[in-house]
């Protein structure tokens, strides 16, 4: 086989959608623009495609059920990657760790992209029986640490995740999931903002969904523009039964252009996740997207988040379990348009200076250059 003129890079996921913002729109497209031949292997049943310089290879729709997917999709993924004969494989799902290790043992350079701190997540997963969560979390952390020793590098989506793997992996780098500079920027001719606040993301109990809705009766003239997918049918039913639901405009799962429109209409963006172990050291993309849209944030008062919000003067921090505290922050920003505007401008300036994708992209490209040298 002749040597390709450009190194072939495979990004592999059997869990995420093909247009996942981190995997496809940020990492794959960035690498293609940098001159690499990039193939994204997915399992969604939508067929092969070519988009934005990235070739998409579909291994077939994932089976129904988590266990069936974990049994069948990794074997299909392994076969697809071998057929592509890449110079480097970059995979994104913990269930693909055995595939990554196997490919590394076959001589390929392999990178694991750790989007989340999975052991800490497992401590709050409702589908895991409560008594088993801590033992399973400890067991998975030991397993994950052992597996990554065989790989070329780990890419962490936050400094905390990268630091965790630095002690056990050959190499660990942070590639934060920061927003694009201009995607959600306010329109050139901004219209007056409504008496509304917004939340864009998964509508989960642990992400403060009930606290947000229960805050609304304390600010009866304010609407909540709510975008995203409900955690499950029970969560949706219980939220709709809350008195505050009468002040919610539920817009469903929306595209990026509609996200930009929702943020342009709002006075503040909510990111009031509950103080769970997996969230305390996270860097939620939605907080930085609000900032990029020139929108002040109302954020959980975790030490890490408070440091960002107070350092840049871009919002207010609250107790995420206290609906009255959330309501007071909403009231302040809705009533004082001047302060809200100043905070929004400060947030956007901070994104331009520190928290944008091109800055994170530099770390990814540097890693690739060194691994492929």
C-alpha positions as CSV (number, residue, x, y, z in Angstrom):
1,X,0.0,0.0,0.0
2,X,1.4,3.4,-0.9
3,X,1.9,6.0,1.8
4,X,-0.9,8.6,1.8
5,X,0.2,12.2,1.1
6,X,-1.7,13.4,4.2
7,X,-2.0,11.5,7.5
8,X,-5.4,9.9,7.8
9,X,-7.0,10.6,11.2
10,X,-10.0,8.7,12.4
11,X,-12.4,10.1,15.0
12,X,-14.5,7.3,16.4
13,X,-17.8,7.4,18.4
14,X,-20.6,4.9,18.8
15,X,-22.6,7.0,21.3
16,X,-22.5,10.7,20.1
17,X,-24.4,12.0,17.0
18,X,-22.5,12.6,13.8
19,X,-22.8,16.4,14.2
20,X,-21.7,16.5,17.8
21,X,-20.4,20.0,18.4
22,X,-17.1,18.9,20.1
23,X,-16.3,15.9,17.9
24,X,-17.5,17.0,14.4
25,X,-17.8,20.8,14.3
26,X,-14.8,21.6,16.5
27,X,-12.2,18.8,16.4
28,X,-12.8,17.1,13.0
29,X,-13.4,20.2,11.0
30,X,-10.4,21.9,12.6
31,X,-8.2,19.0,11.7
32,X,-9.5,18.9,8.1
33,X,-8.8,22.7,7.8
34,X,-5.3,22.1,9.1
35,X,-4.6,19.7,6.2
36,X,-5.3,16.2,7.7
37,X,-7.4,13.6,6.0
38,X,-10.2,13.2,8.5
39,X,-12.7,10.3,8.8
40,X,-15.4,10.3,11.4
41,X,-16.7,6.8,12.2
42,X,-20.2,6.9,13.7
43,X,-23.0,4.4,14.3
44,X,-26.4,6.0,13.6
45,X,-27.8,4.3,10.5
46,X,-27.9,7.5,8.5
47,X,-25.3,6.4,5.9
48,X,-21.9,7.6,4.7
49,X,-21.4,11.2,3.8
50,X,-18.8,14.0,3.1
51,X,-19.3,17.2,5.0
52,X,-17.0,20.2,5.5
53,X,-13.9,18.3,4.4
54,X,-14.7,15.4,6.7
55,X,-15.6,11.9,5.4
56,X,-18.3,10.2,7.6
57,X,-18.4,6.4,7.7
58,X,-21.5,4.9,9.3
59,X,-21.2,1.4,10.8
60,X,-25.0,1.1,11.1
61,X,-27.7,2.1,13.6
62,X,-27.0,1.4,17.2
63,X,-29.1,-1.4,18.7
64,X,-31.9,-0.5,21.2
65,X,-30.6,-0.6,24.8
66,X,-27.3,0.3,26.4
67,X,-26.0,-3.3,26.8
68,X,-26.8,-4.3,23.3
69,X,-25.0,-1.3,21.9
70,X,-22.0,-2.0,24.1
71,X,-21.8,-5.6,22.9
72,X,-22.2,-5.0,19.2
73,X,-21.0,-1.5,18.2
74,X,-17.4,-1.8,19.4
75,X,-16.7,-4.8,17.2
76,X,-18.2,-3.0,14.2
77,X,-16.1,0.0,15.0
78,X,-12.9,-2.0,15.3
79,X,-13.5,-3.6,11.8
80,X,-14.2,-0.2,10.2
81,X,-11.1,1.4,11.7
82,X,-8.8,-1.4,10.5
83,X,-10.2,-1.1,7.0
84,X,-9.3,2.6,7.0
85,X,-5.6,2.0,8.0
86,X,-5.3,5.4,9.7
87,X,-2.2,7.1,11.1
88,X,-4.0,8.0,14.3
89,X,-7.3,7.0,16.0
90,X,-9.0,9.5,18.4
91,X,-12.0,7.9,20.2
92,X,-14.7,9.5,22.3
93,X,-16.6,6.9,24.3
94,X,-15.5,5.0,27.5
95,X,-17.1,1.9,26.1
96,X,-14.5,2.0,23.3
97,X,-11.5,1.7,25.6
98,X,-11.0,-2.0,24.8
99,X,-11.0,-1.1,21.1
100,X,-8.5,1.7,21.6
101,X,-6.2,-0.6,23.6
102,X,-6.4,-3.3,21.0
103,X,-5.6,-0.8,18.2
104,X,-2.7,0.5,20.2
105,X,-1.3,-3.0,20.6
106,X,-1.5,-3.4,16.9
107,X,0.9,-0.4,16.5
108,X,-1.5,2.5,15.9
109,X,-1.3,5.8,17.7
110,X,-4.5,6.1,19.8
111,X,-6.0,9.1,21.7
112,X,-8.8,8.9,24.2
113,X,-11.0,12.0,24.4
114,X,-12.4,12.1,28.0
115,X,-15.5,14.4,27.7
116,X,-16.6,13.8,31.3
117,X,-15.2,12.6,34.6
118,X,-17.1,9.3,34.4
119,X,-16.3,7.9,37.8
120,X,-17.8,11.0,39.5
121,X,-20.8,10.9,37.1
122,X,-21.5,7.3,38.2
123,X,-22.0,8.5,41.7
124,X,-25.3,10.2,40.7
125,X,-26.6,7.9,37.8
126,X,-30.2,7.1,38.6
127,X,-30.1,3.8,36.5
128,X,-27.4,2.5,38.9
129,X,-28.7,1.1,42.2
130,X,-27.7,3.5,45.0
131,X,-25.7,0.9,46.9
132,X,-23.6,0.0,43.9
133,X,-22.7,3.5,42.7
134,X,-19.6,4.1,44.8
135,X,-18.1,0.6,44.3
136,X,-18.8,0.8,40.6
137,X,-17.3,4.3,40.4
138,X,-14.1,3.1,42.1
139,X,-13.9,0.0,40.0
140,X,-14.4,2.0,36.8
141,X,-11.8,4.5,37.7
142,X,-9.2,1.8,38.3
143,X,-10.2,0.2,35.0
144,X,-10.0,3.5,33.1
145,X,-6.6,4.3,34.6
146,X,-5.2,0.9,33.7
147,X,-6.5,1.1,30.1
148,X,-5.2,4.6,29.2
149,X,-1.6,3.5,30.1
150,X,-1.6,1.7,26.7
151,X,-2.6,4.7,24.7
152,X,-0.6,7.5,23.2
153,X,-2.5,10.3,24.9
154,X,-5.6,11.4,26.7
155,X,-7.4,14.6,25.8
156,X,-9.4,16.1,28.6
157,X,-12.4,18.4,28.1
158,X,-11.5,20.3,31.3
159,X,-8.2,21.0,33.2
160,X,-9.5,18.8,36.0
161,X,-10.0,15.8,33.7
162,X,-6.6,16.3,32.1
163,X,-4.9,16.6,35.5
164,X,-6.6,13.4,36.7
165,X,-5.2,11.5,33.8
166,X,-1.7,13.1,33.9
167,X,-0.7,10.8,36.8
168,X,-1.5,7.6,34.9
169,X,-1.4,8.3,31.1
170,X,1.7,8.6,28.9
171,X,0.5,12.1,28.1
172,X,-2.6,14.2,29.0
173,X,-3.6,17.6,27.6
174,X,-6.5,19.9,28.1
175,X,-8.6,20.8,25.1
176,X,-11.5,22.8,26.6
177,X,-14.9,22.7,25.0
178,X,-15.0,26.5,24.5
179,X,-17.4,28.2,22.0
180,X,-16.7,29.6,18.6
181,X,-16.1,33.4,18.8
182,X,-18.9,34.5,16.5
183,X,-21.5,31.7,16.2
184,X,-23.8,33.1,19.0
185,X,-22.8,36.7,18.9
186,X,-25.7,39.2,19.2
187,X,-27.1,40.6,16.0
188,X,-25.4,43.7,14.5
189,X,-28.6,45.6,15.1
190,X,-29.8,44.2,18.5
191,X,-33.5,44.4,19.3
192,X,-34.8,45.1,22.8
193,X,-34.5,42.1,25.1
194,X,-37.6,40.6,26.5
195,X,-38.5,40.1,30.1
196,X,-37.2,36.5,29.9
197,X,-34.3,34.3,30.8
198,X,-33.1,31.2,29.0
199,X,-31.8,27.8,29.6
200,X,-30.3,25.7,26.7
201,X,-29.3,22.1,27.3
202,X,-30.4,18.8,28.7
203,X,-33.3,19.3,31.1
204,X,-32.2,17.1,34.0
205,X,-33.0,17.0,37.7
206,X,-29.3,17.2,38.5
207,X,-28.9,20.2,36.2
208,X,-31.3,22.3,38.3
209,X,-34.5,22.0,36.2
210,X,-36.8,22.0,39.2
211,X,-35.1,25.0,40.9
212,X,-35.3,27.0,37.7
213,X,-39.1,26.4,37.3
214,X,-39.8,26.9,41.0
215,X,-38.0,30.3,40.9
216,X,-40.5,31.6,38.4
217,X,-43.5,32.3,40.7
218,X,-41.2,34.7,42.6
219,X,-40.8,36.7,39.4
220,X,-44.3,36.5,37.9
221,X,-43.6,38.9,35.0
222,X,-40.7,36.9,33.7
223,X,-40.7,34.1,31.2
224,X,-38.3,31.2,30.9
225,X,-37.2,30.2,27.4
226,X,-36.4,26.5,27.8
227,X,-34.6,24.6,25.1
228,X,-33.5,21.0,25.2
229,X,-34.4,17.4,25.7
230,X,-36.0,16.1,28.9
231,X,-34.1,13.6,30.9
232,X,-37.1,11.2,30.8
233,X,-40.9,11.2,30.6
234,X,-41.3,11.4,34.4
235,X,-39.1,14.5,34.7
236,X,-41.2,16.2,32.0
237,X,-44.5,15.3,33.6
238,X,-43.4,16.5,37.0
239,X,-42.0,19.8,35.7
240,X,-45.2,20.5,33.7
241,X,-47.2,20.0,36.9
242,X,-45.2,22.7,38.7
243,X,-47.0,26.1,39.2
244,X,-44.1,27.9,37.6
245,X,-44.5,25.9,34.3
246,X,-47.2,28.5,33.3
247,X,-44.3,30.9,32.8
248,X,-42.2,28.5,30.6
249,X,-42.0,28.7,26.9
250,X,-40.8,25.3,26.0
251,X,-39.2,25.4,22.5
252,X,-38.0,21.8,22.3
253,X,-34.6,20.7,20.8
254,X,-33.5,23.6,18.7
255,X,-30.8,24.2,16.1
256,X,-27.9,26.5,16.5
257,X,-29.5,29.5,14.7
258,X,-32.5,29.3,17.0
259,X,-30.2,29.0,20.0
260,X,-28.7,32.3,18.9
261,X,-32.1,33.9,18.5
262,X,-33.2,32.7,22.0
263,X,-30.1,34.1,23.6
264,X,-30.6,37.4,21.8
265,X,-34.1,37.7,23.2
266,X,-33.1,37.0,26.8
267,X,-31.9,39.1,29.7
268,X,-29.8,36.3,31.3
269,X,-28.7,32.7,30.8
270,X,-29.2,30.1,33.6
271,X,-26.6,27.4,34.4
272,X,-27.7,26.4,37.9
273,X,-26.4,22.8,38.1
274,X,-26.7,21.1,41.5
275,X,-23.5,20.6,43.5
276,X,-22.7,17.1,42.5
277,X,-19.2,15.7,42.3
278,X,-19.2,15.5,38.5
279,X,-20.2,19.2,38.2
280,X,-18.0,20.9,40.8
281,X,-14.9,20.9,38.5
282,X,-16.7,21.0,35.2
283,X,-16.6,23.9,32.7
284,X,-20.1,23.8,31.2
285,X,-20.1,24.9,27.5
286,X,-23.5,26.6,28.0
287,X,-21.9,29.1,30.5
288,X,-19.4,30.2,27.9
289,X,-21.9,30.2,25.1
290,X,-24.1,32.6,27.1
291,X,-21.0,34.8,27.6
292,X,-20.2,34.7,23.9
293,X,-23.8,35.8,23.2
294,X,-23.2,38.9,25.4
295,X,-25.7,37.4,28.0
296,X,-25.0,37.7,31.7
297,X,-25.0,34.4,33.5
298,X,-26.8,33.2,36.6
299,X,-24.5,30.4,37.7
300,X,-24.1,27.9,40.5
301,X,-21.8,29.3,43.2
302,X,-19.2,26.5,42.9
303,X,-15.7,27.7,43.7
304,X,-14.4,27.3,40.1
305,X,-17.4,28.9,38.5
306,X,-17.5,31.8,41.0
307,X,-13.9,32.5,40.3
308,X,-14.7,32.9,36.6
309,X,-17.9,34.9,37.0
310,X,-16.5,37.3,39.6
311,X,-13.1,37.7,38.0
312,X,-14.8,38.9,34.8
313,X,-17.9,40.5,36.3
314,X,-20.1,38.6,33.8
315,X,-23.0,37.5,36.0
316,X,-24.2,36.4,39.4
317,X,-23.6,33.3,41.4
318,X,-26.4,31.7,43.5
319,X,-27.2,28.6,45.5
320,X,-28.6,26.3,42.8
321,X,-30.9,24.5,45.2
322,X,-32.6,27.7,46.3
323,X,-35.3,28.9,43.9
324,X,-35.7,32.1,45.9
325,X,-32.0,32.9,45.4
326,X,-32.3,32.2,41.7
327,X,-35.4,34.5,41.5
328,X,-33.5,37.3,43.2
329,X,-30.8,37.1,40.6
330,X,-33.3,37.1,37.8
331,X,-35.1,40.1,39.3
332,X,-31.9,42.1,39.6
333,X,-30.8,41.5,36.0
334,X,-34.3,41.9,34.5
335,X,-34.9,45.2,36.3
336,X,-31.5,46.7,35.8
337,X,-30.9,46.6,32.1
338,X,-27.7,48.7,32.4
339,X,-26.1,46.3,34.8
340,X,-27.2,43.3,32.7
341,X,-25.7,44.9,29.6
342,X,-22.4,45.7,31.3
343,X,-22.1,42.1,32.5
344,X,-23.0,40.8,29.1
345,X,-20.3,42.9,27.5
346,X,-17.8,41.8,30.1
347,X,-18.6,38.1,29.4
348,X,-18.1,38.5,25.7
349,X,-14.8,40.3,26.2
350,X,-13.7,37.4,28.5
351,X,-14.6,34.9,25.8
352,X,-12.6,36.8,23.2
353,X,-9.6,36.9,25.6
354,X,-9.6,33.5,27.2
355,X,-12.5,31.1,26.4
356,X,-12.8,30.5,22.7
357,X,-12.4,27.4,20.5
358,X,-9.4,28.7,18.4
359,X,-7.4,28.9,21.7
360,X,-8.3,25.3,22.6
361,X,-7.8,24.2,19.0
362,X,-4.1,25.2,19.3
363,X,-3.6,22.5,22.0
364,X,-5.2,19.8,19.8
365,X,-3.1,20.7,16.7
366,X,0.1,20.8,18.8
367,X,-0.7,17.3,20.2
368,X,-1.3,15.9,16.7
369,X,1.9,17.5,15.3
370,X,4.0,15.9,18.1
371,X,2.3,12.5,17.9
372,X,2.7,12.3,14.1
373,X,6.2,13.7,13.9
